[in-house]
């Protein structure tokens, strides 16, 4: 409908969009008839009682489209941030406390730049430690269970 209103506006034709509920309330309920409906619309227009609905201007429609587009990009950014935080926590690159307040900053291009997480501490044997996380109190995730199954199947 919007394209039609824009076309009529370019041609200099004034268009009004009526409120259907209020128009129907102007006449007692009878059987619907196109001729009767047309006469009702004509009578309401002649008496300046035609109930119109609010239609956004071209500027308001453009602004609304920009805001919706920005909202989509913000949702994408949040999904990526959450995925990166989950990966960092799952692979022990960061503890939960480090992930809760990640301190995201803006880079040169204005995109979100993740802080550099410290690498896990190493034992004298060269193996990475859990960084003080108690494994007995941690809930297993699907990724950690798959890793343990893979490790158990490869050795057995």
N, C-alpha and C positions, 0 to 999 in steps of 0.2 A: 504494500500500500504506500510505503514511503516514496518509492520511485515515482508513483503516479502523482502524489502531492508535489514533489519537486518539479515534475514536468509541467503541471498546471501553474505552479508559481513562476516558472520561466516564461510561460505564455501569458502571464498577467491575469490568470483566472483565480478568483478567490474561492478557496475550498474550505468548508467547515466539516469537521468530523463530529457527528452527533453522539450523545450518550444514549445507548439503546434502552437502558432501563428507565431513564427519565422520560424518553420520548414515548415509550409504551405506557407509562403511567399517566400521560396527558389525555388518553382516550379510554373510555370504559371498555372492559374486555369483551370483544366480539370476535366473530370468526375472522381470521387473518385474510386480508384482501389487498392485493397490490394497489388497486385504485384508491381504496380507503387510506392505505398507508401513505400514498403520494399526496393525497389531499391533506392529510394530517401534517405532513412535513411542510407543505406549502403554507398552510394556515399558521404553523409555528414560526416560519420564516417571515411571513407578512406581519405578524404581531410582535416580532422581535422577542419571541419566547423560546427560540430554538436552543435546547441545552447542548452545549459543546463540551468536549473533553479537552484537557490540556495536551498540547503537542509540543515536544521540545523543538527549539530552534536548531538551525544548521550548526551553529557554534556549540550548542549543548550536546548535540548528537556526536560531533567530532570529539569533544572532550570526554564524553562517555566511552567512546571507542578507544581513545588513548588510555584511559584509566583501566579498562578491561584488559588491554594488551599488557600494560605494566603489571597488573595483578597476575597474569599468566607467567610473566618472567620472574616475579617474586616467588611464586609457587615452585617454579623449576629450581631457582637458586636454593630455596629452603630444602627441597628434596635432595639436592646434591650435597648440601652441607650435612644433612642428617646421614646420608649414605657414607660420606667421608668420616664422620664421627664414629659410625658403627664399625667401619673397617678398622679405624685406628684403635678402637677399644678391643675389638675381636682379635686382632693380630698382636695385641699387647704393645703397640707403639705408644699407647698412653693409658693411664689409669682412668677410672671413671671420674675422679675429681678433676683431672685435667680436661676431660671432654665436656663436663658440665659448663664450665666457663671457658670456652675456647679462645675468646679474644679475637674474633675475626676483624680484620682491618681491610681498608680499601687500598688497592694497588694503584698503579699509575693510570690504568684504563678504567678505574672505578669498579672493577669486578671484585668479588670477595676473595681474599687471599687467606688461606689457612695458616695458622701459626705453625712453626716448625716444632714438632714434638721431639723430645729427646729420644735417642735410641735406647732400648732396654739395657740395663746394666749387665755386665758380663762377669761370670765367675772366673776364678783363676784357670779353670779348665777350658775357658773360652765359650762356654754355653751361656745363652741368655737366661737371666732369671725372670721371675714374674714381677719384679719391681715391688715386692712387699704385698702382693695380693694373696689373700688366703684362698687357695683353690678349694678347700673343703666347704666354704660358705658360698661359693659361686654357683649359679644355676647353669647347667649345661645348655648350650645352644645347638641348633641344627648343624652349624658349621663345625663346632668342636666335636659333636658326636660322629659326624662323617669322618673327621680327621682320625678319631680314635678307632673307628671301624676299619679305615684304610690301613692304619698302622698295625692293627691286630691281624688283619688278613694277610699283610705282606710278610710278617714275621712267622706266621703259623702255617 
